[in-house]
Amino acid sequence: MSRTLYARVGSPADALDRFEAAWHLATGRKAPAPLAVLSFADLPLLLKTLTPARWELLRKLGREGPMTIYSLAQSLERDYKNVHTDVARLVEIGLIDKTEKNEIRVAYQSIRAELKF
């Protein structure tokens, strides 16, 4: 888990530009290193998705390693149902994944944000 996720705020056209650049780079040459990008249409959507509670959840998993949702809820001193809801959303967007032991873990070592006007 040494990968970095790039969270970006920008229009769908920005994503198409990145795809086109990667396509041209890969054509006829060695394939570029994979780049993980999570795009948000605007800053309010990013902040709605990565709330302070979800950010603390990610930080806890990053520091302590894989654990069950129940253990995570206990260590965060939060309601299990709310943690489960947050985990489900973070799994859906790819920030958390599940291990073979049915534990959860962060999928990236770091997140870098880019906000365009």
Residue pairs with C-beta under 8 A, 6 or more apart in sequence:
1 105
1 106
1 107
1 108
1 109
2 109
3 36
3 107
3 108
3 109
4 36
4 108
4 109
4 110
4 111
4 112
5 36
5 37
5 38
5 94
5 95
5 107
5 108
5 110
5 111
5 112
6 35
6 36
6 37
6 38
6 111
6 112
6 113
6 114
7 37
7 38
7 39
7 40
7 46
7 50
7 111
7 112
7 113
7 114
8 14
8 37
8 38
8 39
8 40
8 113
8 114
8 115
8 116
9 39
9 40
9 41
9 42
9 43
9 46
9 113
9 114
9 115
9 116
10 39
10 40
10 114
10 116
11 41
12 39
12 41
14 39
14 116
15 37
15 39
18 35
18 37
22 32
22 35
25 32
26 32
36 94
36 108
38 93
38 94
38 95
40 46
40 49
43 115
46 113
49 89
49 93
51 86
53 78
53 82
53 86
54 86
54 89
54 90
56 76
57 72
57 76
57 83
57 86
57 87
57 90
58 90
58 95
58 96
58 106
60 72
60 75
60 76
61 67
61 72
61 96
61 104
61 105
61 106
62 106
62 109
64 75
65 105
66 99
66 101
66 103
66 104
66 105
67 75
67 103
67 104
68 102
68 103
68 104
69 80
69 83
69 84
69 87
69 104
70 80
72 83
72 87
72 104
73 79
73 80
73 82
73 83
73 84
76 83
87 96
87 104
90 96
91 97
91 98
91 104
94 107
95 106
95 107
95 108
95 111
96 104
96 105
96 106
96 107
97 104
97 105
97 107
98 104
98 105
99 105
